[in-house]
Amino acid sequence: MAGVLSHSQKPIHPTIRRCMHHLDVIQADDKTKQIVYMYMETLLREINMAAVSEQEPVESQIHN
């Protein structure tokens, strides 16, 4: 897991941190941890992009 996380300079989302801890508890191999981390980060990024895109129409109406 350390190899996966060392590439990122930003803090890890608490849910992802808990998930990684549980993967350690069940002794998941490093490849499994990497895949789970990648998908969880992708989901988080997509949620953040969706939240931003929902705000954009409101902001553009204010400025027009």
C-alpha positions in Angstrom: 0.0 0.0 0.0 2.8 2.4 0.8 3.9 2.4 -2.9 0.5 3.3 -4.0 0.1 6.2 -1.6 3.6 7.6 -1.9 2.8 8.9 -5.4 0.1 11.2 -4.1 0.9 14.5 -2.3 -2.7 15.1 -1.2 -4.3 13.7 1.9 -6.1 10.4 1.6 -9.9 10.5 2.0 -10.9 9.0 5.4 -13.1 6.4 3.7 -10.3 5.3 1.4 -8.0 5.1 4.4 -10.4 2.9 6.3 -10.8 0.7 3.2 -7.0 0.3 2.9 -6.9 -0.6 6.6 -9.5 -3.3 6.1 -7.6 -4.7 3.2 -4.6 -4.9 5.5 -6.7 -6.7 8.1 -7.8 -9.4 5.6 -4.2 -9.6 4.3 -5.0 -8.6 0.7 -2.1 -8.6 -1.6 -0.5 -5.4 -2.9 -2.0 -5.7 -6.4 -5.5 -6.0 -4.9 -4.9 -2.9 -2.7 -3.6 -1.0 -5.7 -6.7 -1.8 -7.8 -9.2 -1.0 -5.0 -7.3 2.3 -4.3 -7.4 3.3 -8.0 -11.1 2.7 -8.3 -11.9 4.5 -5.1 -9.8 7.5 -6.1 -11.6 7.5 -9.6 -15.0 7.5 -7.9 -14.0 10.4 -5.6 -12.7 12.3 -8.6 -15.9 11.7 -10.6 -18.1 12.8 -7.6 -16.1 16.0 -7.2 -16.3 16.7 -11.0 -20.1 16.1 -10.9 -20.4 18.5 -7.9 -18.5 21.2 -9.8 -20.5 20.8 -13.0 -23.7 21.1 -11.0 -22.5 24.5 -9.7 -21.3 25.9 -13.0 -24.8 26.7 -14.5 -25.8 28.6 -11.4 -22.6 30.6 -11.4 -22.9 31.4 -15.2 -26.4 32.6 -14.6 -25.2 35.0 -11.9 -22.6 36.5 -14.2 -24.9 36.9 -17.2 
